[in-house]
Amino acid sequence: MLSKPLGRIVAGLVVVVIVMVAWFALQVDPIFHGKGKNVIVTVHPGDSISTVANEMHAKGVIASALAFQIDTTIFGSFSVAAGSYEIAQGSSFSHVRSVFSAAPNVYPVEVSAGLTLHEVANAVENAKGNSFADQFVHDASLAATPSPFRASGTLEGLIGTGQYVIAPGESPARLATRMERRFVKQAASVGLTPTTNLYGLNAYQLVIAASIVEKEGYYPVNMPKVARVIYNRLARGGPLQMDATVLYYLGKDGGTVTPAMLQAQEPYNTYLNTGLTPTPICTVSTIALRATLHPPLGTWLYFTLINQDGTMAFSTTFAQQLKEEKLAQSRGIG
């Protein structure tokens, strides 16, 4: 027969064990499992089960990362493919296993600054297939997805940058709307609204200018002065003479602009036409937008790349520009 003190200890241990077992059982299979909202958990290459468990806990999918790790220790671990997964908060461990043991069920689309709408559509196609992408292109027209920056045309230049995770059941129209709304927020974050006017340009024209700044400046350090060059050339009344606009019309991203290209009679040829292009030529970053809204004072009319690290030289006179071009050629650039 156990002594009273020892009996109390044993009874206490039994209670602790019962509580722990009950706690663990509730973690494994919550009473209200799967009743929370759906969230996205992203698994990065090389993430361990422990890392995934912590991410699930942070998103409310599981109540305890420790309990989940105990579960994998007892019942065996499993491999998880990198990607994004949609899963309900408060899921049971068995449901977690079934979701993460399968392929990712949501699809990320990365929209980086400098991409054309056509290139964004290609990324959507890679994630969701041809029919989804075709419908997305249709829904990326301003008739289907209105923008406060312009009444007609397409969302070229009017979609926000960053990653978009396409959840199961999301329509192309919803995706296009999310992209358009993100742009409005990003533009507002640097002071550009649909009613903004600057240097005689309306808000949409400022987006066009920013898209040219994006492609021609390329590196953030160059963008403010490139914006000033654009404004100076517009004020002078002559053509902008920007290679990126010519290449855009031809569906090219970079490369050499030939004399034949410069003679092509098309609306994006800023060597033959004065003023801005009819539409933006790419998705713009907030950096390019900010540079366009706040260019430095200067009389520059020309710029050229003079170093492989992206350094550009800015000139006021054509003679000075020729000297900079000669320097670039001596360095194997151009």
C-alpha positions as CSV (number, residue, x, y, z in Angstrom):
1,M,0.0,0.0,0.0
2,L,1.4,3.4,-1.0
3,S,2.1,6.0,1.7
4,K,-0.1,9.1,1.5
5,P,2.7,11.4,0.3
6,L,3.7,8.9,-2.4
7,G,0.1,8.4,-3.4
8,R,-0.4,12.1,-3.8
9,I,2.7,12.2,-6.1
10,V,1.4,9.3,-8.2
11,A,-2.0,10.8,-8.4
12,G,-0.5,14.1,-9.4
13,L,1.5,12.5,-12.1
14,V,-1.5,10.7,-13.4
15,V,-3.4,14.0,-13.6
16,V,-0.5,15.6,-15.4
17,V,-0.3,12.7,-17.9
18,I,-4.1,12.9,-18.5
19,V,-3.9,16.7,-19.0
20,M,-1.0,16.3,-21.4
21,V,-2.7,13.6,-23.4
22,A,-5.9,15.6,-23.5
23,W,-4.0,18.7,-24.6
24,F,-2.1,16.8,-27.3
25,A,-5.4,15.2,-28.5
26,L,-7.0,18.6,-28.9
27,Q,-4.0,19.8,-30.9
28,V,-4.1,16.8,-33.1
29,D,-7.8,17.1,-33.8
30,P,-9.3,20.4,-32.6
31,I,-13.0,20.3,-31.6
32,F,-13.7,23.0,-34.1
33,H,-11.1,22.0,-36.7
34,G,-11.2,23.7,-40.0
35,K,-13.7,26.3,-38.9
36,G,-11.3,29.2,-39.4
37,K,-10.7,31.3,-42.5
38,N,-8.4,30.0,-45.2
39,V,-4.9,31.3,-45.1
40,I,-1.8,31.0,-47.4
41,V,1.3,29.2,-46.0
42,T,4.4,29.5,-48.2
43,V,7.1,26.9,-48.0
44,H,10.5,28.0,-49.2
45,P,13.2,25.7,-50.6
46,G,15.1,24.1,-47.8
47,D,12.5,24.7,-45.1
48,S,12.4,22.1,-42.4
49,I,9.2,20.6,-40.9
50,S,10.0,22.7,-37.8
51,T,10.0,25.9,-39.9
52,V,6.8,24.9,-41.6
53,A,5.2,24.2,-38.3
54,N,6.2,27.6,-36.9
55,E,4.8,29.2,-40.0
56,M,1.5,27.3,-39.6
57,H,1.3,28.3,-36.0
58,A,1.9,32.0,-36.9
59,K,-0.9,31.8,-39.4
60,G,-3.3,30.1,-37.0
61,V,-3.4,26.8,-38.9
62,I,-2.3,24.9,-35.8
63,A,-2.4,25.9,-32.2
64,S,1.0,24.5,-31.2
65,A,4.1,24.0,-33.3
66,L,5.5,21.8,-30.5
67,A,2.6,19.4,-30.6
68,F,2.9,19.1,-34.4
69,Q,6.6,18.3,-34.1
70,I,5.8,15.7,-31.4
71,D,3.2,14.2,-33.8
72,T,5.8,13.9,-36.6
73,T,8.2,12.3,-34.2
74,I,5.6,9.7,-33.2
75,F,3.9,9.0,-36.5
76,G,6.7,9.9,-38.9
77,S,7.8,13.0,-40.7
78,F,7.0,13.8,-44.4
79,S,8.4,15.9,-47.1
80,V,6.9,19.2,-48.3
81,A,7.4,20.6,-51.7
82,A,8.3,24.3,-51.9
83,G,5.4,26.5,-52.9
84,S,2.2,28.0,-51.5
85,Y,-0.6,26.2,-49.9
86,E,-4.1,27.3,-48.9
87,I,-5.4,25.7,-45.7
88,A,-8.0,26.5,-43.1
89,Q,-7.1,27.9,-39.6
90,G,-7.6,25.3,-36.9
91,S,-7.0,22.3,-39.1
92,S,-6.4,18.8,-37.7
93,F,-3.0,17.4,-38.0
94,S,-4.3,14.7,-40.4
95,H,-5.7,17.5,-42.7
96,V,-2.4,19.3,-42.5
97,R,-0.6,16.2,-43.6
98,S,-3.0,15.6,-46.5
99,V,-2.6,19.2,-47.8
100,F,1.2,19.5,-47.4
101,S,1.9,16.0,-48.7
102,A,0.3,17.0,-52.0
103,A,1.5,19.5,-54.5
104,P,1.1,23.3,-53.8
105,N,-2.5,24.3,-54.3
106,V,-2.1,28.0,-54.8
107,Y,0.1,29.7,-57.5
108,P,2.3,32.7,-57.0
109,V,2.8,35.2,-59.9
110,E,5.7,37.6,-59.5
111,V,5.2,41.0,-61.1
112,S,8.4,42.9,-61.1
113,A,9.0,46.5,-62.3
114,G,9.8,46.7,-66.0
115,L,7.5,43.8,-67.1
116,T,5.0,44.5,-69.9
117,L,1.4,43.3,-69.5
118,H,2.2,40.6,-72.1
119,E,5.0,39.3,-69.9
120,V,2.7,39.4,-66.8
121,A,0.2,37.4,-68.8
122,N,3.0,34.8,-69.6
123,A,3.7,34.5,-65.9
124,V,0.0,34.0,-65.2
125,E,0.0,31.3,-67.9
126,N,2.9,29.5,-66.3
127,A,1.0,29.4,-63.0
128,K,-2.5,28.7,-64.2
129,G,-2.5,27.6,-67.8
130,N,-3.4,29.0,-71.2
131,S,-7.2,29.4,-70.8
132,F,-6.9,31.2,-67.4
133,A,-4.2,33.5,-69.0
134,D,-6.3,34.2,-72.0
135,Q,-9.2,35.3,-69.9
136,F,-6.8,37.4,-67.7
137,V,-5.7,39.3,-70.8
138,H,-9.4,40.0,-71.6
139,D,-10.0,41.1,-68.1
140,A,-6.9,43.3,-68.1
141,S,-8.7,45.7,-70.4
142,L,-10.0,48.9,-68.8
143,A,-13.4,48.1,-70.1
144,A,-13.4,45.0,-67.9
145,T,-11.3,46.3,-65.0
146,P,-11.6,50.1,-64.7
147,S,-8.8,52.3,-63.5
148,P,-9.2,55.8,-62.1
149,F,-6.1,56.7,-64.1
150,R,-7.6,56.1,-67.5
151,A,-11.0,55.3,-69.0
152,S,-10.0,53.0,-72.0
153,G,-7.2,50.8,-73.2
154,T,-5.5,48.2,-71.0
155,L,-3.9,47.9,-67.6
156,E,-0.5,48.3,-69.2
157,G,1.5,50.3,-66.6
158,L,-1.5,50.3,-64.2
159,I,-0.8,47.1,-62.2
160,G,1.0,47.0,-58.9
161,T,4.3,45.2,-58.5
162,G,5.0,42.3,-56.1
163,Q,3.8,38.8,-55.7
164,Y,0.2,37.7,-56.2
165,V,-0.9,34.3,-54.9
166,I,-3.7,32.9,-57.0
167,A,-5.9,30.9,-54.6
168,P,-8.1,28.0,-55.7
169,G,-11.3,29.3,-57.3
170,E,-10.0,32.8,-57.9
171,S,-11.1,34.2,-61.3
172,P,-8.9,36.0,-63.8
173,A,-11.1,39.0,-63.3
174,R,-10.5,39.0,-59.6
175,L,-6.7,38.8,-60.2
176,A,-6.8,41.7,-62.6
177,T,-8.8,43.8,-60.1
178,R,-6.3,43.0,-57.3
179,M,-3.4,44.1,-59.6
180,E,-5.1,47.3,-60.5
181,R,-6.0,48.2,-56.9
182,R,-2.5,47.5,-55.7
183,F,-1.2,50.0,-58.2
184,V,-3.5,52.7,-57.0
185,K,-2.3,52.1,-53.4
186,Q,1.4,52.0,-54.5
187,A,1.0,55.2,-56.5
188,A,-0.7,56.9,-53.6
189,S,2.1,55.9,-51.3
190,V,4.5,58.2,-53.3
191,G,2.0,61.0,-53.8
192,L,0.5,60.1,-57.2
193,T,-3.3,60.2,-57.4
194,P,-5.6,60.3,-60.4
195,T,-6.0,64.1,-60.0
196,T,-2.2,64.8,-59.9
197,N,-0.9,67.2,-62.5
198,L,2.8,68.1,-62.8
199,Y,4.9,69.8,-65.5
200,G,1.8,70.0,-67.7
201,L,1.2,66.3,-67.5
202,N,-1.9,64.6,-66.1
203,A,-1.7,61.5,-63.8
204,Y,-1.8,59.0,-66.6
205,Q,0.9,60.8,-68.6
206,L,3.0,60.8,-65.5
207,V,2.7,57.0,-65.3
208,I,3.8,56.9,-69.0
209,A,6.8,59.0,-68.2
210,A,7.6,56.8,-65.2
211,S,7.5,53.7,-67.3
212,I,10.0,55.2,-69.6
213,V,12.1,56.2,-66.6
214,E,11.9,52.6,-65.4
215,K,13.2,51.1,-68.6
216,E,15.7,53.8,-69.5
217,G,17.1,54.5,-66.0
218,Y,17.1,50.8,-65.0
219,Y,19.0,51.4,-61.8
220,P,17.3,53.6,-59.1
221,V,20.3,55.9,-58.9
222,N,19.8,56.9,-62.5
223,M,16.0,57.4,-62.5
224,P,15.6,61.0,-61.1
225,K,18.0,62.5,-63.7
226,V,16.4,60.4,-66.5
227,A,13.1,61.9,-65.4
228,R,14.5,65.4,-65.7
229,V,15.9,64.6,-69.2
230,I,12.4,63.6,-70.2
231,Y,10.8,66.8,-68.9
232,N,13.5,68.9,-70.5
233,R,13.0,67.3,-73.9
234,L,9.2,67.6,-73.6
235,A,9.6,71.3,-72.8
236,R,11.9,71.8,-75.7
237,G,9.3,70.3,-78.0
238,G,11.5,67.8,-79.8
239,P,11.3,64.0,-79.8
240,L,12.2,62.1,-76.7
241,Q,14.4,59.7,-78.7
242,M,14.1,56.8,-76.2
243,D,15.2,53.4,-77.4
244,A,13.0,51.6,-74.9
245,T,9.8,52.9,-76.5
246,V,10.8,51.6,-79.9
247,L,11.7,48.2,-78.5
248,Y,8.4,48.0,-76.6
249,Y,6.4,48.3,-79.8
250,L,8.5,45.5,-81.4
251,G,8.0,43.2,-78.3
252,K,11.7,43.3,-77.4
253,D,13.2,43.7,-73.9
254,G,16.5,45.4,-74.5
255,G,18.9,44.9,-77.3
256,T,20.3,47.0,-80.1
257,V,18.1,49.5,-81.8
258,T,18.9,49.4,-85.6
259,P,18.5,52.3,-88.1
260,A,15.6,50.4,-89.7
261,M,13.8,50.3,-86.3
262,L,14.2,54.1,-85.9
263,Q,12.5,54.7,-89.2
264,A,9.5,52.5,-88.5
265,Q,6.3,54.5,-88.7
266,E,4.6,53.5,-85.4
267,P,3.2,55.4,-82.5
268,Y,5.8,54.3,-80.0
269,N,8.7,55.5,-82.1
270,T,9.9,58.5,-80.1
271,Y,12.5,59.3,-82.7
272,L,9.9,60.2,-85.3
273,N,7.0,61.3,-82.9
274,T,7.1,64.1,-80.4
275,G,5.7,63.9,-76.9
276,L,5.0,60.8,-74.8
277,T,4.0,57.4,-76.0
278,P,0.2,56.5,-76.2
279,T,0.5,54.2,-73.2
280,P,3.0,53.2,-70.5
281,I,5.6,50.7,-71.8
282,C,5.9,48.6,-68.6
283,T,5.0,48.1,-65.0
284,V,6.5,50.8,-62.9
285,S,8.1,50.7,-59.4
286,T,7.4,53.2,-56.7
287,I,11.1,54.2,-57.2
288,A,10.4,55.3,-60.8
289,L,7.2,57.0,-59.8
290,R,8.9,58.9,-57.0
291,A,11.7,59.9,-59.4
292,T,9.2,61.1,-61.9
293,L,7.3,63.2,-59.3
294,H,10.5,64.6,-57.7
295,P,13.2,65.0,-60.4
296,P,16.3,67.1,-59.5
297,L,16.8,70.5,-61.1
298,G,19.1,70.3,-64.1
299,T,19.5,71.2,-67.8
300,W,20.4,67.7,-69.0
301,L,19.1,66.6,-72.4
302,Y,21.2,63.5,-72.9
303,F,22.4,60.4,-71.0
304,T,24.4,57.4,-71.8
305,L,25.7,54.3,-70.0
306,I,29.5,54.7,-69.3
307,N,30.2,51.8,-67.0
308,Q,29.2,48.1,-66.7
309,D,28.0,48.8,-63.2
310,G,25.1,50.8,-64.5
311,T,26.7,54.3,-64.1
312,M,25.2,56.8,-66.5
313,A,26.6,60.2,-67.6
314,F,24.2,63.1,-68.1
315,S,25.0,65.9,-70.5
316,T,23.5,69.2,-71.4
317,T,25.1,69.6,-74.9
318,F,25.3,67.1,-77.7
319,A,29.1,67.7,-77.9
320,Q,29.4,66.6,-74.3
321,Q,27.2,63.6,-75.0
322,L,29.5,62.6,-77.9
323,K,32.5,62.6,-75.5
324,E,30.6,60.4,-73.0
325,E,29.7,58.0,-75.8
326,K,33.3,57.8,-76.9
327,L,34.3,57.1,-73.3
328,A,31.7,54.3,-73.2
329,Q,33.0,52.8,-76.4
330,S,36.5,52.8,-75.1
331,R,35.2,50.7,-72.2
332,G,33.5,48.2,-74.5
333,I,30.0,49.6,-73.9
334,G,27.6,50.3,-76.6
